[in-house]
Amino acid sequence: MGDLPARGRRRCARPAEHHGDQRGRPHHRAGPRRLLVTCSLARRELHARDGLPHDRRRPPGDRFGCRRLFLIGLAGFTVCSLADALAATPLELVAFRIGQGVFGGLLIPQGFVLLVRVIPRESMGMLFGLFGPLLAVSSISGPVVAGLLIELDPFGLSWRSVFLLNVLFGVLMLVAGLKVIPPFGGDASIRIRPGAAFTLMAGLGLLLAGMVDGGTSEWTARALVGTVAGAVALAAFAWQQARTSRPLLERSLFGNRGFVAGLVFGALFFGTVTGVMYVTAIYLQQRLGLSPFGAAMVTAPVSVGIIATNRMRR
């Protein structure tokens, strides 16, 4: 796996350097492929440096074993989902949801590593082609199934049934993962330095918390302090990253047009779609009085359109 970054850069550059296949046909699936490669490259570099030569710089999955971290992330996400279902107060629910995010952040990068290690190189094209439609399908099924569960209210569980469904799938995936995922050992000599990553997370968290609080409390002192503190932390992070010899994200990657285009495309797509769908769901339920299931059925055609467009472009 030592040559993975070099291979990844060649794959990432390919959509930017070529505009058609050997028969002159355009690469219609460059969007999903570029996005997945960008995520893979970012995951590969977005971990603390260990001071080793460039070909020895590795993420935590290589330090502790990607299979182990994947299963820990999956188990933690499942446990937090159960805790969400049992939460007695809004504060507990928010705390356990944060736990879901933490373990999800541990789970997803290792998933990319396992895909690269397990899936044969010749099958990568099919994998990239499935990535976009699967995202669209999940955006349909998630709200629809959640809304249906809330409306059916099985055993009087209301919204808690959504998290219990997560627990069911999490347990099944954990059992399957223990049996199916091959063992990948870690290298205990690799050192992890997460200081800059924690600074980035703290800055983003404070900034977002301050902005959200300011939008609901008419910018009290607490909201202003959180926003300013987050901005200062992000500025300090940017200053430090511009001068360090071991940045979280390899600066040379920003000279790759495919990588930069993937970052811009991913940020615009997920930011726009997530924001619009969230506001639309709130409007349909609180203003028009639709049930969660009814609101999900109204917004589902958007994802259907994404899938249909993807199929037509092939």
Secondary structure, 3 states (H helix, E strand, C coil): CCCHHHHHHHHHHHHHHCCCCCCCCCCCCHHHHHHHHHHHHHHHHCCCCCCCCHHHCCCHHHHHCHHHHHHHHHHHHHHHHHHHHHCCCHHHHHHHHHHHHHHHHHHHHHHHHHHHHHCCHHHHHHHHHHHHHHHHHHHHHHHHHHHHHHHHCHHHCCCHHHHHHHHHHHHHHHHHHHHHCCCCCCCCCCCCCCHHHHHHHHHHHHHHHHHHHHHHHCCCHHHHHHHHHHHHHHHHHHHHHHHCCCCCCCHHHHHCHHHHHHHHHHHHHHHHHHHHHHHHHHHHHHHCCCCHHHHHHHHHHHHHHHHHHHHHCC
